[in-house]
């Protein structure tokens, strides 16, 4: 049996990275629906690399293709796309935070209801998903997956409303947490965003046909026009009419709440060319670096980004400090596939599989390393050692976000609190000693707020979701309160 070293292993060889759950994409009424969905998912690949799925509808029946691995590994094959006919399609690219890695958990999920079939896909996490799962199982329901999206299908099926759209809305009103969800029926494409807009969702248009996607970069790749963000708490229903036209019905929540987008979309997750809640991600990251230079100046000879996440912030730091920016670390972008068994010897290569020091830019210099975040610190430790081995005179780390103290329950896969670097050491000096750096400093929470929104944090009504830094969770955590998020779910082992 042959093995390959998966891209997710290489991205996170030390378990020292944050992962977001998913990316979603949907289009209605376009003859190339599945192909456009595959392209959209390719643009959203950074949001999940474990698996991808597409469901299409051809006017008579639904078709589905689900595969483990990257979008490009499967959906560039014309034969695969030929199995997805129709003018309506939704797709999903996945990194699991709820449920194990198995083909049965790959979305979109599909169910046959009284009014016909429905496919759903979501990004984020429901903080009451396990609570509701236990309730519906107690009443006789059978769950086939460990994905909390399946709970939504059961709630849709049990709703007493007559139309599928109203059933969908009824189900979503029972869900709590941070999510962006899309659904597809025989005639409708429906999109919904959580009440405070933790997870992003945008609406676009191509050839007059509606599109929904997790990020605007998925619209750009297919030449679609950005229309607007789906508002927090909003449900948008697009429906093909008998004459072939498409109606759009946007339903606002009964009790609107202020929007609180996730700060980590700007720090880490969203692609730099995306616009999230009206803010260009690349520019916000440059702003973070600029503010970091003002808050934590350092005598150095060169500013070096930890690629690729730290690059915009490093540019901002260099411009604000007047210290030259150089690519002192070169990233290998082609490490996604290898036939090498992931043995301990390969693990010992550490970050060298992914990063190489550019000795000419480092040797004999005082290096200021700029990264977007530090989670456990194990990767930072190896990068600092790599820079020292390349002849650096000094190594100073500057982090363009605050210390991470708390776990996330809204779709970001974070380590337990006691494994986070910020909770293991008394101060930045102790952390720097562990990592092997001459100094270490983080951007303040106000510095981050100013970089993204232009104003300092309002402690009474925070403008963003920031619990991983502050411990201020914006919603109830029913699953955590009822039972530690160990997610006790019995499942059949799967080879798929």
Buried (B, 14 or more C-beta within 10 A) or exposed (E): EEEBBBBBBBBBBBEBBBBBBBBBBBBBBBEBBBBBBBBBBBBBBBBBBBBBBBBBBBEEEBBBBBBBBBBBBBBEEEEBBEEBBBBBBBBBBBBBBBBBBBBBBBBBBBBEBEBEBBBBBBBBBBBBBBBBBBEBBEEEBEBEBBBBBBBBBBBBBEBEEEEBBBBBBBBBBEBBBBBBBBBBBBBBBBBBBBBBBBBBBBBBBBEEBBBBBBBBBBBBBBEBEBBEBBBBBBBBBBBBEEEEEBEBEBBEBEEEEEBBBBBBBBBBBBBBBBBBBEBBBBBBBBBBBBBBBEBBBBEBBBBBBBBEBBBBBBBBBBBBBEBEBBBBBEBEEEBBEBEEEBEEEBEEEBBBBBBBBBBEBBBEBBBBBBBBBBBBBBBBBBBBBBBBEBBBBBBBBBBBBBBBBBBBBBBBBBBEEEBBBBBEBEEBEEBBEBBBBBBBBBBBBBBBBBBBBEEBBEEEEBBBBBBBBBEBBBBEBBBBEEEEBEBEBEBEEEEE
